[in-house]
Amino acid sequence: MDQCREETPQELLQAIEEFNSGAWFECHETLEELWVGSKGEMRDFYQGVLQIAVALHHWRNGNFKGAEGLLERACEMLRRVSAACQGVDVARLVEDAGGMRAALVSLGAERMAELDPALVPTLHPPPRTGDAP
């Protein structure tokens, strides 16, 4: 059974709202409850999104090493997940998080606050079948 195709749990809907509003620590707390009891692909999915939320929290607090490292590990983990999972466009999230990480590395720790806020990932629904990319 493909759990990524299942209906989005209420906790994940809450986490998506928290993530997209910049409540990244709260998102981490919400996702941790889902992650702890999950296995396989779902565990990678929840943990990857959770790690990006924590990375963004670190970025906002000026922790370059924490932000950069978690973005890298989260992308590695999410590459093992379906391109779309429980209402989240995972492929886009990996691309956006990788872009933010590359920009951070380019800026370096001293200039990380100069990151273009447009590069901060958000969670999006997957494209509908037949939509243009």
Kinemage of the C-alpha trace (Angstrom):
@kinemage 1
@onewidth
@group {chain A} dominant
@subgroup {mainchain}
@vectorlist {calphas} color= white
{ca met a 1} P 0.000 0.000 0.000
{ca asp a 2} L 1.377 3.397 -1.018
{ca gln a 3} L 1.024 5.589 2.059
{ca cys a 4} L 2.070 8.665 0.086
{ca arg a 5} L -1.244 8.428 -1.777
{ca glu a 6} L -3.302 8.271 1.396
{ca glu a 7} L -5.328 11.211 2.626
{ca thr a 8} L -3.253 13.894 4.326
{ca pro a 9} L -3.444 13.472 8.121
{ca gln a 10} L -4.718 16.427 10.146
{ca glu a 11} L -1.347 16.722 11.907
{ca leu a 12} L 0.418 17.120 8.564
{ca leu a 13} L -2.085 19.779 7.462
{ca gln a 14} L -1.263 21.636 10.687
{ca ala a 15} L 2.480 21.194 10.077
{ca ile a 16} L 2.145 22.536 6.511
{ca glu a 17} L 0.380 25.628 7.820
{ca glu a 18} L 3.056 26.105 10.497
{ca phe a 19} L 5.890 25.575 7.993
{ca asn a 20} L 4.478 28.046 5.478
{ca ser a 21} L 3.810 30.707 8.136
{ca gly a 22} L 7.401 30.528 9.435
{ca ala a 23} L 6.471 28.711 12.660
{ca trp a 24} L 9.280 26.232 11.987
{ca phe a 25} L 9.918 25.158 15.569
{ca glu a 26} L 6.207 24.438 16.019
{ca cys a 27} L 6.187 22.552 12.710
{ca his a 28} L 9.048 20.413 13.996
{ca glu a 29} L 7.060 19.607 17.143
{ca thr a 30} L 3.955 18.680 15.125
{ca leu a 31} L 5.865 16.498 12.647
{ca glu a 32} L 7.843 14.749 15.351
{ca glu a 33} L 4.651 13.044 16.541
{ca leu a 34} L 4.018 11.680 13.026
{ca trp a 35} L 7.664 10.758 12.442
{ca val a 36} L 8.132 8.751 15.643
{ca gly a 37} L 5.506 6.157 14.728
{ca ser a 38} L 6.276 5.891 11.020
{ca lys a 39} L 8.394 3.485 8.973
{ca gly a 40} L 10.021 3.319 5.551
{ca glu a 41} L 9.157 5.998 3.025
{ca met a 42} L 6.804 7.811 5.396
{ca arg a 43} L 9.523 8.033 8.031
{ca asp a 44} L 11.904 9.546 5.462
{ca phe a 45} L 9.174 11.960 4.329
{ca tyr a 46} L 8.265 13.234 7.785
{ca gln a 47} L 11.886 13.380 8.935
{ca gly a 48} L 13.005 15.200 5.782
{ca val a 49} L 10.323 17.880 6.092
{ca leu a 50} L 11.014 18.123 9.828
{ca gln a 51} L 14.735 18.623 9.166
{ca ile a 52} L 14.048 21.413 6.670
{ca ala a 53} L 11.837 23.138 9.251
{ca val a 54} L 14.646 22.882 11.829
{ca ala a 55} L 17.173 24.113 9.233
{ca leu a 56} L 15.023 27.186 8.606
{ca his a 57} L 14.745 27.775 12.354
{ca his a 58} L 18.567 27.606 12.577
{ca trp a 59} L 18.924 29.983 9.603
{ca arg a 60} L 16.608 32.540 11.215
{ca asn a 61} L 18.662 32.273 14.439
{ca gly a 62} L 22.007 32.731 12.651
{ca asn a 63} L 23.233 29.135 12.968
{ca phe a 64} L 24.908 28.652 9.573
{ca lys a 65} L 26.349 25.207 10.219
{ca gly a 66} L 23.034 23.858 11.555
{ca ala a 67} L 21.033 25.299 8.666
{ca glu a 68} L 23.408 24.191 5.913
{ca gly a 69} L 23.960 20.684 7.278
{ca leu a 70} L 20.284 19.953 7.906
{ca leu a 71} L 19.286 21.232 4.456
{ca glu a 72} L 21.807 18.855 2.904
{ca arg a 73} L 20.716 15.832 4.961
{ca ala a 74} L 17.027 16.571 4.482
{ca cys a 75} L 17.403 16.703 0.699
{ca glu a 76} L 19.282 13.389 0.709
{ca met a 77} L 16.479 11.826 2.730
{ca leu a 78} L 13.655 13.312 0.651
{ca arg a 79} L 15.231 12.054 -2.583
{ca arg a 80} L 14.210 8.569 -1.369
{ca val a 81} L 10.548 9.636 -1.206
{ca ser a 82} L 7.961 9.764 -4.007
{ca ala a 83} L 7.870 13.046 -5.938
{ca ala a 84} L 4.504 13.792 -4.304
{ca cys a 85} L 3.504 12.551 -0.880
{ca gln a 86} L 0.359 13.213 1.162
{ca gly a 87} L -0.416 16.470 -0.588
{ca val a 88} L 3.160 17.803 -0.648
{ca asp a 89} L 5.229 18.390 -3.795
{ca val a 90} L 8.356 16.657 -2.477
{ca ala a 91} L 10.322 17.112 -5.713
{ca arg a 92} L 9.811 20.888 -5.566
{ca leu a 93} L 10.707 20.973 -1.871
{ca val a 94} L 14.000 19.175 -2.569
{ca glu a 95} L 14.754 21.589 -5.419
{ca asp a 96} L 13.890 24.673 -3.343
{ca ala a 97} L 15.776 23.496 -0.237
{ca gly a 98} L 18.801 22.634 -2.389
{ca gly a 99} L 18.666 26.108 -3.937
{ca met a 100} L 18.565 27.738 -0.531
{ca arg a 101} L 21.476 25.609 0.667
{ca ala a 102} L 23.546 26.546 -2.415
{ca ala a 103} L 22.823 30.235 -1.818
{ca leu a 104} L 23.796 29.920 1.861
{ca val a 105} L 27.057 28.187 0.975
{ca ser a 106} L 27.774 30.921 -1.569
{ca leu a 107} L 27.106 33.663 0.999
{ca gly a 108} L 28.992 31.970 3.819
{ca ala a 109} L 28.334 32.234 7.530
{ca glu a 110} L 29.272 35.931 7.726
{ca arg a 111} L 26.688 36.984 5.124
{ca met a 112} L 23.934 34.387 5.672
{ca ala a 113} L 21.492 37.096 6.814
{ca glu a 114} L 21.662 38.525 3.278
{ca leu a 115} L 19.885 35.459 1.858
{ca asp a 116} L 17.049 36.462 -0.472
{ca pro a 117} L 13.845 35.591 1.469
{ca ala a 118} L 12.334 34.371 -1.813
{ca leu a 119} L 14.720 31.389 -1.575
{ca val a 120} L 13.165 30.137 1.677
{ca pro a 121} L 11.216 26.978 0.779
{ca thr a 122} L 7.518 26.574 1.378
{ca leu a 123} L 5.381 23.462 1.091
{ca his a 124} L 3.270 23.259 -2.054
{ca pro a 125} L 0.680 20.777 -3.272
{ca pro a 126} L 1.861 18.553 -6.112
{ca pro a 127} L 1.031 19.663 -9.655
{ca arg a 128} L -2.173 18.129 -10.940
{ca thr a 129} L -1.870 15.598 -13.728
{ca gly a 130} L -2.021 17.432 -17.030
{ca asp a 131} L -0.871 20.781 -15.613
{ca ala a 132} L 2.075 22.444 -17.250
{ca pro a 133} L 5.315 22.086 -15.224
